[in-house]
């Protein structure tokens, strides 16, 4: 079976991690011929492929395949993708991300690839865009949806969003949760003492962590606002921010202005291999992003046995179950965010109970092998429907 994955950039991020694991599983577990087509890793998020995790995966980098809209570069990328597909002759083209999805689907459809699939990791249109931008991206997705056989969403909420926006009917979507290597998260506690000592944390400190780029719409400013009341009620609380980005300096300044300097710790950018250790040092995780398909940090924390507090956006409610695995909070509700974090910081037995429920409930569901098996079964089903044959389970 020959599978070509297309994604705009392989930065350190959830969609990229998902794609890499899927490619490697297809090769190692099913013996498939896989080609990963991507653009340059531009941006402050870091290079996922530069860590040597791709192994013997064939990778083709197209310099013109970029995230930003650029008519001339986009036309060149389309021509390069067309030649790549003609040379590789895939049974399946599987696209990811907005730009990669639109260009990749258009080319694969025109080249009559037997199976064309697109993964929705997060909708490219959202309420925080201008009305013009939102309308444009929605129209582009509707156009591209007609040029693929099926779409995979990382959460049921993504399917609902796309269907309600008129992108495609519900029968064109399947939910397959974004997989990961769960074993390091199950062993997260092994790193607890080392990482806590690294950050100068004492045994009595209760650590609430957040894993996200220091970027707009990630909600760090809300967390800082909510922290004022949490610290007042639970002085032993500490906040560990894992990630880096353009908001590092303004966040630091605001934290200092509120007298919270001793309560916030910045890890900076860490490789994915260090994320389990960071979660191991935490006692709970908070997720305050305003938009995200289903943030990987949520199931990662739960698999590690840590409860979560999350804004009720997109797919968060599928893992952050109030009073079972953590708390859901209305986006932007600082008072409720503060109350939820205070409750967890004050009650060790609650944290332990919720963490154990989350670990039991989501470990197998988020194994990358489970994800890849379901994706490959979908490839086979679509191949049979198209009458192309030649793909075996």
N, C-alpha and C positions, 0 to 999 in steps of 0.2 A: 504494500500500500504506500502511495506517495502523497505526502502531506506538506503543503507550503503554508507556513504561518507568516502573516504580515502584520507588523506593528511599527508605529512611527519612531519610537525610541526606547531603548532598553536601559532606562534609568533605574535607580533603586525605588521600586514602588510595587503596589499590590498587583496591578494588571500585568506588569512585567514578570514578577515572580511566578504568577499563575501560568503565563505563557511559556516561560523557560521550563518549569516542571512538567508541563504537558508535553512539550517537545521531547524532553529527555525520557519520559515514561513511554512515549510511543516508540522510541528507538529501542530502549532497553527491555521493555516488557512485551512488546509486540513485534519487534524486528522490522518496524516500518522505516522507509526512507523519508527523512524529514529535512526540510530546508527552512531556516528562519531568515526572513527578509526584514531588515530594519534600517532606520536612519541613524545619523550621528547622535551620540549621547550629549546633547547640549543642555545646560542648566546646572543649578547648584545641587541637584538631588543625588549626584553620584552615578557611577557607571556600574551596572549590575554585571555585565559581561567581563569587565576588567578584573573581577575577583577570581577568575579561573573556574567558575562553577559550570560553564557551558560544556566542559569536557570535549568530546569529539563531535559535538553538534555542528553540522555545516551551517555557517552564517554568511549571509551576503549583505553588506552594508551599502546602501544607496545614499549618497550625499544629498541628493535632491529631495529625499523623503523627509520632510520637516513638519513639525507641528503647526507652525504659523502659516497662514494663507499667503501664498505668493504665486500668482498665475503662471509666470514663466517657469519657476522651479517645479510647480505642481505638474505642468505639462510634461516636463522632462522626466519627472518621477513616474508619470503614467506610462510613458514610452518605455522606460527601463523595466517597469513591472511587467508590461506586455511581453518584452523580450525574455524576461526571467521565466515567466509562465510557459512560454513556447519552448524554452530550452529544457525546463525541468519536467514538463508534462505531468502535472499533479493529478491525482484522483480527487483530492480535496484541497481547496483553498480556504483557510480559516483566518479571518481578519480580526483585528483588535484596534481600539482607540478610534476617535472620530475621523481624523484624516486618513489613517491607514485603512479604516473601514470603508470610507467612501471611495477612495481611489482603488483599493484592492478589490472590492466587490464589483465596481464598474468594469475593470479590466478582466477579471476572472469570468464574469457573466458574458462579456463580449467574446471571450476566447472559448466559450462553451465548456468550461470546466465542469465535470459531472456533478460535483457537490461543492457548493459555496455556502460557508457558514460564517456568521459574525457574532462575536461576543460583546455584550453590553456590560462593561465594568462600571459605568456611570453615564448617565445621560448627558450629552453635550449641551443641552438647553436646560436652563434653570431659572428660577424667579429673580436671581440676583444679576441677570444680564439686562441690557436694554431691551425694550420690546422688539426693536428691529432685529437685533442679534438673535434673540430667542426665536423669532419667526423664521429667520433665515436658516438656523441650524435645524429647526423642526422640519422645515421643507426639505432640507438636504437628507435628513434621516428617512423621511417618507420615500424620497426618490431612491435612495440606496437600498431600502428594505425590499423594493421590487426587483432588486438585482442580486438576491441571494435566496437559497432554498429554506434556510431556517436561521433563527437567532437564539443565542444562549444568554440568559441573564443570570447574574451572580446572586440575585435575590428576587423573591416574588414581587417585592415592591418596585423593582425595576421594570418587570413585565407590566404591572398595573400602570406605571407612569407612561411607558411607551404606548400601550394600548389606548389609554385615555387621551394621549396627544395625537391619536390617529396615525401613528407610524405604521402599524400593521395590526391585523386581527390577532386575538389571543392564541389561536392554534398555531401561529408561526413562531411561538416562543416556548422554550423549555428552561426551567430553572435548574442550574447546576452550580452548587456552591463552590467558590474559589478554593482550590486545594492548597495544602501546605505540608511540609514535613513536620508532623506533630510530635515526634519523639523528643526533639530538643525542648519543647515546651513542657512536656510531661516531666522532664528532668530539670526544669528551671530552678528548683530549690537548691540544687547542688552549687549554684553560683551565688546564692543569696549573701552569705557572709563576705565573700570577696568583693562583690560590687558595692555593698553597703559601706564597707571599710574604705573603698576607693573614693567614695563621695563624703566620707566623714560622718556617716549616719550611725547613730547609737541604737542599741537594742530597743529602747523605748519609743523611738520615732516610728510613726505610722506614715508610710509613704504612698501617696496617690500619684500615679504616673500618667503621662499623656505621651502618645507616640504619634507624631505628625510633623510635617514640614512647618516651619515657622513662617506661615504664609497666610494671605487673605482667605477668609471664609473657613479657616480651621478652628476659629473660636478661642484662641489663646487669650485674647483680651477679656472674654467673658469669664474664663477660668480665673484670671487674676482678680477680676471684680468679685467673684464669688468667694475667693480665698480669704478675703478680708474677714468675713464673718466666721468662716471655718476656723481660721487661726485664733480668733477671739474665743471661740468655744472649746477648741481642742488645740492648745498651744504646741503639743508635741507633733502635730502634723507637718509633713514636708511634701513638697511637690517636685517631682522629677520630670523634666521636659526632655524627651528624647527626640532629637531631630535638629535641623538647622535651617536657615533661610533668611530672607530679606528683613524679617521683623525682629530679628534678634536684638538689635540695639534699642529700638523703641520699647520693646517689651521689658528689657533690662531696666531702662530708665523709669518706666511706670512702676515696676515692682519696687524699685528703690524709693520712689516718691511716696509710695503707700506704706513704707516701713516694713516691707515683706522680704527684704534681701536675704535674711537668714533662713527663710522658709522655702526658697525656690532654688533648684539646682538645674543646670543645663548640661546635658551630656555632649551636645554637638552631634554631628552626623556620625552614625554608627553603621557598620555593615549589617546586613540581615542576619548573619551568623551570630551577632552579639545581642540581637533583640531578645531571645529567650533569657539570657543572663540579666538584661535590664528588667524584664518582667519579674524575674525571680527576686529582685531587690524590692519590688513593690508589694503593697498590701491590697491595692485596688487600682483599677484603671478608669480614667475619665476620658470621654470622647465628646468633644463639643463642636465638631465640624457641622457646617450648615448644609452641606451636600456631599454625598458619598454613596456609591452603590451599596456596598457592605464593607465597611472598614475592616481590614484583616486584623487590626489590633484587637478588636472585640473578641472574636473566637480564639485568637492567640492567648489573650489573658485568661479566658475561661478555661481553655485546655490546660493552662498552667495552674488552675485552681484559684484564680483571682476574680472577685466580683467586679462588675462594671457599672459605671454611671454614664449614660449616653443621651444625647439629644435624640428626640424621636424623629429622625429623618431617614428617608429611603428604607434600606433593609435592616436598620438597627434593631427594630422590634422583633425581628426573627431570631435574635440571639440574646438581646438584653431584655429579659422578661421580668417585669416588675415584681418584686417580692420573692422571686425564685432565683434568678441569676444576677440580679442587680436592680437598677432603677432607670426608668425612662423619664426624661424631662422635656417639656416643651422647649423648642429652640428659642434661645434668648431669654428664658425665664431664670434670671440670676438668683432669685430667692429660692426657687425649688432646686436649682442646681446646688446651691450652698447647703440646703437642708439635707439633700441626699448624700452629699459628701460628708457632712457632719455626722449623719447617722452611721455611715459605714466606718468612719474614723473612730467613732466612740464605742463600737460594738465588735469585738474580736470574734465572738461566737457567730454573729451574723455573717461576717466576712467568710469564715470557715465554711459555714453551711452553704451559702450561695456559691462559693468557689467549687465545692465538691459537686453540687448539682450541675453546674456548667460543664465541669470536666467530664462527668459521666454522660451528659447529654450530647456533647458536640465533638468529642475526640474523633470518633470513627467517621462522623459526617463530613469532617473537613480534611480527612487524609487525602493527599494529592493522588494516590492510587485510585481512590474512589471517584474523584473528579475525572481522571483520565479514562477509567473504564466506562463511565457514563457518556463521556464525549465520544469515545470511539464507537460505542454502541449506536449513538446517534448518526455518526458517519455511515455505518453499515446500513442502518434503516433508510437513510436518505439515498444511499447508493442503490438499494433495492428498488425504491420508489422511482428513481430516475431511469431504471432499466440498464444502468451502466455495468452492474455486476463487477466481479473481479476483486472485491474487498471482502476479506474474511475476518471473522471474529478471532 
